[in-house]
Amino acid sequence: MRYFITGCAGFIGSNLTDKLLKEGHEVIGFDNFSTGLDEFLIDAKKSSQFTLIKDDLLNREAVEKAMQNVDAVFHMAANADVRFGTNHPHKDLEQNTIATFHVLEGMRANGVKRIAFASTGSIYGEAETIPTPEHAPFPVQTSLYGASKLAAEGMIQAYCEGFNFQSYIFRFVSILGERYTHGHVFDFYKQLLQDPNKLMVLGNGKQRKSYLYIQDCLDAILFAMEKAQDKVNIFNLGTDEYCEVNNSIGWICNYLGFNPERSYTGGERGWIGDNPFIFLDTSKIRQLGWKPKLNIQEGVMQTIKYLHENPWVLEKRT
């Protein structure tokens, strides 16, 4: 198969690129390297089955040209900077919503019919139903990131109806693992290396979060695309548990052997749009036969191990 991957140099996209290449597929990778890292593509570039295109999804003509003769699209590219979304609201609109429109138009121009889309559990806002199933009613949106992803979902579904596309929409919890470069665990680890005696925590530390290990995430995506054959297929992806932010801090500190003084900013949210409780109902994909191999704590530990063994990643994100 010949696949087109947006955000191929990013955390999820680069891991997906490597996985598909190892399975013998051809990959056309597309990335503007605004957050992606060239180092994540070292192995991919060794393969004759990999083609890298450095361009921006806002360049619609480039997207259409790059997408020729592909069998399916994995749209992983996004502005995932939830915390600072209100500082530059145009980024979420452009990089998440308009970029998705350009991907869909590229598909239409080239006769490509299948798309897998990296959405987010953030679209549920502060959900009334916990754990939250795919059919839960949508509350008021609490982040520009979530709103832009929900808009992108809507367009994908409309293209499925209007142009006979088939879509796989995956609403992730926070993803962890090799090549992870932003989020709670990354921030805490980086802070502790700079000063092992103190740690600043946004919010009260009691926010309840869900995480999923990157390889489990990729397995779920490919599994769902093989098993589910509706026109629009929507799946929550996560584990059947959650943890408090304080739990993840404890695991990291135990790994490093540190016992820092914790300083909390207070309140149940760390920033505007931070949902204090995210826990998705993943029974839909589990009924197809998928389940994660690692639990949350194991995923956090794999992430810390990777960051410990690859200190250059921290330097890249200074």
C-alpha positions as CSV (number, residue, x, y, z in Angstrom):
1,M,0.0,0.0,0.0
2,R,1.0,3.6,-0.6
3,Y,0.2,5.9,2.3
4,F,0.3,9.7,2.8
5,I,1.1,10.8,6.3
6,T,0.8,14.4,7.4
7,G,3.0,15.5,10.4
8,C,5.4,12.6,9.5
9,A,8.2,14.2,11.6
10,G,6.0,14.6,14.7
11,F,5.6,12.4,17.7
12,I,2.8,10.2,16.5
13,G,3.4,10.7,12.8
14,S,7.1,9.6,12.9
15,N,6.2,6.5,14.9
16,L,3.5,5.6,12.4
17,T,5.8,6.2,9.5
18,D,8.4,3.7,10.9
19,K,5.7,1.2,11.7
20,L,4.2,1.2,8.2
21,L,7.6,1.1,6.5
22,K,8.5,-1.9,8.7
23,E,5.3,-3.6,7.4
24,G,6.5,-3.1,3.9
25,H,4.3,-0.2,2.8
26,E,5.4,2.9,0.9
27,V,5.0,6.2,2.8
28,I,4.8,9.7,1.5
29,G,5.6,12.0,4.5
30,F,4.5,15.6,4.6
31,D,5.7,18.0,7.3
32,N,6.5,21.7,7.7
33,F,8.8,21.0,10.6
34,S,7.2,23.7,12.8
35,T,7.3,21.2,15.6
36,G,8.4,18.0,14.0
37,L,12.1,16.9,14.3
38,D,14.3,15.7,11.5
39,E,16.0,13.3,13.9
40,F,12.7,11.4,14.2
41,L,13.0,10.4,10.5
42,I,16.6,9.0,10.6
43,D,15.4,5.4,10.2
44,A,12.7,6.3,7.7
45,K,15.2,8.1,5.4
46,K,17.2,4.9,5.1
47,S,14.2,3.3,3.4
48,S,13.7,3.5,-0.4
49,Q,10.0,3.2,0.4
50,F,10.0,6.6,2.1
51,T,9.5,10.0,0.4
52,L,9.7,13.2,2.4
53,I,8.0,16.4,1.3
54,K,8.8,19.6,3.3
55,D,5.9,21.9,2.9
56,D,2.9,23.3,4.7
57,L,-0.6,22.0,4.7
58,L,-1.8,25.6,4.2
59,N,-0.2,25.3,0.7
60,R,-3.2,23.6,-0.9
61,E,-1.5,23.1,-4.3
62,A,1.5,21.4,-2.7
63,V,-0.9,19.0,-0.8
64,E,-2.7,18.1,-3.9
65,K,0.5,17.4,-5.9
66,A,2.0,15.3,-3.1
67,M,-1.0,13.1,-2.7
68,Q,-1.0,11.6,-6.1
69,N,-1.5,7.8,-6.4
70,V,-1.9,7.1,-2.7
71,D,-4.3,4.5,-1.2
72,A,-5.1,6.2,2.1
73,V,-4.3,9.3,4.2
74,F,-3.2,9.4,7.8
75,H,-3.8,13.0,8.9
76,M,-1.7,13.4,12.0
77,A,-0.5,17.0,11.7
78,A,-1.9,19.6,14.0
79,N,-1.1,22.4,16.3
80,A,-1.4,20.5,19.6
81,D,-0.4,23.5,21.8
82,V,-3.6,23.5,24.0
83,R,-2.1,25.4,26.9
84,F,-1.2,28.5,24.9
85,G,-4.1,28.4,22.4
86,T,-5.5,31.7,23.6
87,N,-2.2,33.5,22.9
88,H,-2.5,32.7,19.2
89,P,-6.0,31.5,18.3
90,H,-5.3,31.7,14.6
91,K,-3.0,28.7,14.9
92,D,-5.7,26.3,15.8
93,L,-8.0,27.5,13.0
94,E,-5.2,27.4,10.4
95,Q,-3.2,24.3,11.4
96,N,-6.1,22.1,12.5
97,T,-9.2,23.2,10.6
98,I,-8.1,24.8,7.4
99,A,-5.3,22.3,7.0
100,T,-7.8,19.5,7.3
101,F,-9.9,21.1,4.6
102,H,-6.8,21.2,2.3
103,V,-6.2,17.5,3.0
104,L,-9.7,16.6,2.1
105,E,-9.5,18.7,-1.1
106,G,-6.2,16.9,-1.9
107,M,-8.0,13.6,-1.5
108,R,-10.9,14.7,-3.7
109,A,-8.5,16.0,-6.4
110,N,-6.7,12.6,-6.5
111,G,-9.5,10.2,-6.0
112,V,-8.3,9.1,-2.6
113,K,-11.2,7.7,-0.5
114,R,-9.9,6.7,2.9
115,I,-8.6,8.9,5.8
116,A,-7.6,8.3,9.3
117,F,-7.7,11.4,11.5
118,A,-6.0,12.2,14.8
119,S,-8.7,13.9,16.8
120,T,-8.9,14.4,20.6
121,G,-10.9,13.6,23.7
122,S,-10.8,17.4,24.3
123,I,-13.8,17.8,22.0
124,Y,-16.0,16.4,24.8
125,G,-15.2,19.5,26.8
126,E,-16.1,19.0,30.5
127,A,-18.2,16.0,29.8
128,E,-21.2,15.2,32.0
129,T,-20.8,11.4,31.4
130,I,-17.7,9.8,32.8
131,P,-16.3,7.6,31.3
132,T,-17.3,9.4,28.1
133,P,-18.6,7.4,25.1
134,E,-18.4,8.4,21.5
135,H,-22.1,9.1,21.4
136,A,-22.0,11.6,24.3
137,P,-23.6,14.9,23.6
138,F,-21.1,17.7,23.1
139,P,-21.0,20.4,25.8
140,V,-19.7,23.9,25.4
141,Q,-16.2,23.8,24.0
142,T,-13.5,24.7,26.5
143,S,-10.4,25.0,24.3
144,L,-9.7,26.4,20.9
145,Y,-7.8,23.2,20.2
146,G,-10.8,21.0,20.9
147,A,-13.1,23.3,18.9
148,S,-10.8,23.3,15.9
149,K,-10.6,19.5,16.0
150,L,-14.4,19.2,16.3
151,A,-14.8,21.4,13.2
152,A,-12.3,19.2,11.3
153,E,-14.3,16.1,12.3
154,G,-17.4,17.7,11.0
155,M,-15.8,18.4,7.6
156,I,-14.5,14.9,7.3
157,Q,-17.9,13.5,8.0
158,A,-19.5,15.8,5.5
159,Y,-16.9,14.7,2.8
160,C,-17.8,11.1,3.6
161,E,-21.4,11.9,2.7
162,G,-20.8,14.3,-0.1
163,F,-17.9,12.5,-1.9
164,N,-18.2,8.9,-0.7
165,F,-15.1,9.0,1.5
166,Q,-14.5,6.5,4.3
167,S,-13.1,7.9,7.5
168,Y,-11.6,6.7,10.8
169,I,-11.7,9.4,13.4
170,F,-9.7,8.6,16.6
171,R,-10.4,10.6,19.7
172,F,-7.2,10.3,21.7
173,V,-6.4,10.8,25.4
174,S,-2.9,12.1,25.9
175,I,-0.4,9.9,24.1
176,L,2.9,9.0,25.7
177,G,6.1,7.2,24.7
178,E,9.1,7.3,22.5
179,R,9.5,10.8,20.8
180,Y,7.1,12.4,23.2
181,T,8.0,16.1,23.3
182,H,5.3,18.1,25.2
183,G,2.8,17.7,28.0
184,H,2.7,17.1,31.7
185,V,5.2,14.3,31.9
186,F,7.7,16.1,29.7
187,D,7.4,19.4,31.6
188,F,7.8,17.7,35.0
189,Y,10.8,15.7,33.9
190,K,12.5,18.7,32.5
191,Q,11.8,20.8,35.5
192,L,13.3,18.2,37.9
193,L,16.4,17.9,35.9
194,Q,16.9,21.6,36.2
195,D,16.2,21.7,39.9
196,P,15.5,18.4,41.7
197,N,14.5,20.2,44.9
198,K,11.4,22.0,43.7
199,L,8.6,21.4,41.2
200,M,5.9,23.9,40.1
201,V,2.6,22.3,39.3
202,L,-0.1,24.1,37.3
203,G,-3.5,23.7,39.1
204,N,-3.9,21.7,42.3
205,G,-2.3,18.4,41.1
206,K,-5.6,16.6,41.5
207,Q,-6.6,16.9,37.8
208,R,-7.5,13.4,36.6
209,K,-5.9,12.5,33.3
210,S,-5.8,9.6,30.9
211,Y,-2.8,8.5,28.9
212,L,-2.1,5.9,26.2
213,Y,1.2,4.5,25.1
214,I,2.2,5.4,21.5
215,Q,2.6,1.8,20.2
216,D,-0.8,0.9,21.7
217,C,-2.2,3.9,20.0
218,L,-0.8,2.9,16.6
219,D,-1.9,-0.7,17.0
220,A,-5.5,0.5,17.7
221,I,-5.5,2.8,14.6
222,L,-4.4,0.0,12.2
223,F,-6.6,-2.6,13.9
224,A,-9.7,-0.4,13.6
225,M,-9.0,0.4,9.9
226,E,-8.9,-3.4,9.3
227,K,-11.9,-4.4,11.3
228,A,-14.4,-1.4,11.0
229,Q,-16.0,-0.8,7.6
230,D,-18.7,1.9,8.1
231,K,-18.6,5.1,6.1
232,V,-17.7,7.1,9.3
233,N,-16.0,5.2,12.0
234,I,-15.4,7.0,15.3
235,F,-13.3,5.5,18.2
236,N,-12.2,6.7,21.5
237,L,-8.6,5.5,22.3
238,G,-7.3,5.2,25.8
239,T,-6.9,2.8,28.7
240,D,-9.6,1.7,31.1
241,E,-8.1,3.9,33.9
242,Y,-7.0,7.4,34.8
243,C,-4.5,8.9,37.2
244,E,-4.1,12.1,39.1
245,V,-1.4,14.6,38.0
246,N,0.1,14.0,41.5
247,N,0.3,10.2,40.7
248,S,2.4,10.9,37.6
249,I,4.6,13.3,39.5
250,G,5.2,10.5,42.1
251,W,6.2,8.0,39.5
252,I,8.7,10.4,37.9
253,C,10.2,11.3,41.2
254,N,10.6,7.7,42.2
255,Y,12.4,7.0,38.9
256,L,14.8,9.8,39.4
257,G,15.2,9.4,43.1
258,F,14.1,12.9,43.8
259,N,11.8,14.3,46.6
260,P,11.1,17.9,45.5
261,E,9.0,20.5,47.3
262,R,5.8,20.8,45.2
263,S,4.4,24.3,44.6
264,Y,0.9,24.5,43.3
265,T,-0.7,27.4,41.4
266,G,-4.1,26.4,42.8
267,G,-7.5,25.8,41.3
268,E,-8.8,22.7,39.6
269,R,-7.4,23.8,36.2
270,G,-3.8,24.3,35.1
271,W,-4.7,26.7,32.4
272,I,-7.7,28.0,30.4
273,G,-9.2,25.1,28.6
274,D,-7.6,22.5,30.9
275,N,-10.3,19.9,31.6
276,P,-10.0,18.7,35.3
277,F,-11.3,15.1,34.4
278,I,-10.7,13.3,31.2
279,F,-11.6,9.6,31.0
280,L,-12.9,8.1,27.8
281,D,-15.1,5.0,27.4
282,T,-13.2,2.7,25.0
283,S,-15.6,-0.2,25.0
284,K,-16.4,0.3,21.3
285,I,-13.0,-0.5,20.0
286,R,-12.5,-3.1,22.7
287,Q,-15.5,-4.9,21.4
288,L,-13.7,-5.3,18.1
289,G,-10.9,-7.1,19.9
290,W,-8.3,-4.5,20.7
291,K,-6.9,-3.7,24.1
292,P,-3.8,-1.8,25.2
293,K,-0.7,-3.7,26.3
294,L,0.6,-1.1,28.7
295,N,-1.3,0.6,31.6
296,I,-0.8,4.3,32.3
297,Q,2.0,3.9,34.8
298,E,3.9,1.7,32.4
299,G,3.4,4.2,29.6
300,V,4.8,7.0,31.8
301,M,7.8,4.9,32.7
302,Q,8.5,4.1,29.1
303,T,8.4,7.8,28.4
304,I,10.8,8.8,31.2
305,K,13.2,6.0,30.1
306,Y,13.2,7.4,26.5
307,L,13.8,11.0,27.7
308,H,16.6,9.8,30.0
309,E,18.2,7.9,27.2
310,N,17.7,10.8,24.7
311,P,18.7,14.0,26.4
312,W,19.0,15.8,23.0
313,V,15.2,15.8,22.9
314,L,15.1,18.1,25.9
315,E,17.7,20.4,24.3
316,K,15.6,20.6,21.1
317,R,12.6,21.8,23.2
318,T,14.4,24.5,25.3
